[in-house]
């Protein structure tokens, strides 16, 4: 038996396997339970800002922010800057 095979036997199922099994069961919170959280980068924002939007807007907004690796606040700032420039 190779060292890698022996190590696999000792460690049990991989994190990816555990998460995918939980996701197929439809339980995201269980899938993420016990997983170390990635450190978030600081944005130096101190004022909370919340509002209600349609589900369609929320889905679109989050997808765009994720695809462009932007924080939600960063995307909002960019949107406001563009709106100011185009509305004058």
C-alpha positions in Angstrom: 0.0 0.0 0.0 1.4 3.4 -1.0 1.8 6.2 1.6 -0.9 8.2 -0.2 -3.4 5.3 0.0 -2.6 4.8 3.7 -3.1 8.5 4.3 -6.5 8.5 2.5 -7.6 5.6 4.7 -6.8 7.6 7.9 -8.3 10.9 6.9 -11.7 9.6 5.9 -14.0 11.3 3.4 -12.7 14.5 1.9 -14.3 17.9 2.7 -15.6 18.1 -0.9 -17.3 14.7 -0.5 -18.9 15.8 2.8 -20.1 19.1 1.3 -21.4 17.5 -1.9 -23.3 14.8 0.1 -24.9 17.5 2.3 -25.8 19.6 -0.7 -27.5 16.7 -2.5 -29.5 16.3 0.7 -30.5 20.0 0.3 -28.9 21.2 3.5 -26.5 24.0 2.9 -26.1 24.9 6.6 -25.1 21.4 7.4 -22.7 21.4 4.5 -20.9 24.4 5.7 -20.9 23.5 9.4 -17.5 23.0 10.9 -15.8 24.4 7.8 -13.1 27.1 8.5 -14.2 30.5 7.3 -12.1 32.3 4.8 -10.8 35.6 6.1 -12.6 38.5 4.5 -10.8 41.5 3.3 -11.5 44.8 5.1 -13.5 47.5 3.4 -13.3 50.2 6.2 -17.0 50.8 6.1 -18.7 51.7 9.3 -22.3 52.6 8.5 -24.8 49.8 8.0 -27.0 50.2 4.9 -29.9 48.0 4.2 -33.0 48.0 2.0 -35.5 45.7 0.4 -35.3 44.7 -3.2 -37.0 42.2 -5.5 -35.7 38.6 -5.6 -34.7 39.1 -9.2 -32.6 42.2 -8.4 -31.0 40.4 -5.5 -30.1 37.4 -7.6 -28.7 39.6 -10.4 -26.8 41.9 -8.0 -25.2 39.0 -6.1 -24.2 37.1 -9.3 -22.6 40.2 -10.8 -20.7 41.0 -7.6 -19.5 37.4 -7.3 -18.4 37.2 -11.0 -16.5 40.4 -10.7 -15.0 39.7 -7.3 -16.6 42.8 -5.7 -18.0 43.3 -2.3 -21.7 44.4 -2.3 -20.7 47.8 -1.0 -18.1 48.2 -3.7 -20.6 47.4 -6.4 -23.1 49.9 -4.9 -20.4 52.6 -4.9 -19.6 51.9 -8.5 -23.2 52.0 -9.4 -23.7 55.3 -7.7 -20.7 56.8 -9.4 -21.9 55.7 -12.8 -25.4 57.0 -12.1 -24.1 60.4 -11.1 -22.0 60.6 -14.3 -24.8 59.6 -16.6 -27.6 61.6 -15.0 -26.0 65.0 -15.3 
